[in-house]
Amino acid sequence: MDRNFGKIGILVGGILFLLLLFFWQGIFLPKNGAKEQKLFSVKKGDSAFEIGKNLEEEKLIKSRIFFDLYVVLTNKAEKLKAGSYYLSPSFSVKEIVQKITRGQTIRIKITIPEGFRLSQIEEKLRTSLSDLKVKDFKREFSFLESAPDNASLEGFLFPDTYYFSGEETNRQIVDKFLRNFDKQLKPDLREEIKKQGKTIFEIIIMASLIEKEVRDDNEKALVSGILWKRLKSRMPLQVDATLVYICKNCKGLNFSQMRKKIGEMKIIDSPYNTYKYLGLPPAPICNPGLESIKAAVYPKESQYWYYFSSSDGKTFFSRTLFEHNFKKARYLD
């Protein structure tokens, strides 16, 4: 009798050992050695069991049983995070769970150059941000206070390098841009803007003109001084970049073609036509970088009233209209 119990005990122990070995291999060893990774998405609201089922269907794990057992035993079922992940059958269940609980999602690197327009950012991100307005973010970001409620976020989408998971909503994308803007607009800049009796919105409009008008950071403050001086003297700003902004068929034009097109557009009736209407345009024409914002805040005084840029980006400054036209005839025509 005791001998039979001993045999049964050995048999049960052997079975338990095999089961433990089976589950240990299923959890801690990869499905196979295939190194190729595939995109796997965990949607918001997916349960641990749904994730395990999807991993099995995608042939990333041997069986959902191993995944379910591991997340339950380690108390990680509620810690799995939504997002897009690159996973491989060469990952063990433990490694896959670690990636998903740590939120090691795909990081898509996107660089937004200085001077990009909202439409260009949308094209690069392959999404539409135009439906979101200033009013949607005013409570969170005080720098939007002076901007009209229904204005787009043109001007405030700070140019920089960003990392996205691919799972962000449009609001979350814009929030990331605005948080960066908030960080870059230091207290000393805000204080100086207030001291000058200007609004942040006015500064960003001016900065957007400067960004599009001149390439050289060293010349931006000089151009800023000219434009603020024109505003104060109630002289039209005559900024060609505002005409380019409203031009619907300017894309792809070379320098001389663009000059001709701008000449034709000077009579167009638009609040952005700074040849026809006095003052700043109604909103920014691009998203300026920090140097252009600083130039708008700290303009450089000079005797110049006029400037233009040649095809190679060089800027020519003049004190009189006669001198300005002479230089244009010499360096442009």
Secondary structure, 3 states (H helix, E strand, C coil): CHHHHHHHHHHHHHHHHHHHHHHHHHHHCCCCCCCCCEEEEECCCCCHHHHHHHHHHCCCCCCHHHHHHHHHHCCCCCCCCCEEEEECCCCCHHHHHHHHHHCCCCCEEEECCCCCCHHHHHHHHCCCCCCCCHHHCCCCCHHHCCCCCCCCCCCCCCCCEEEECCCCCHHHHHHHHHHHHHHHCCHHHHHHHHHCCCCHHHHHHHHHHHHHHCCCHHHHHHHHHHHHHHHHCCCCCCCHHHHHHHCCCCCCCCHHHHHHHHHHHCCCCCCCCCCCCCCCCCCCCCCCCHHHHHHHHCCCCCCCCEEEECCCCCEEEECCHHHHHHHHHHHCC
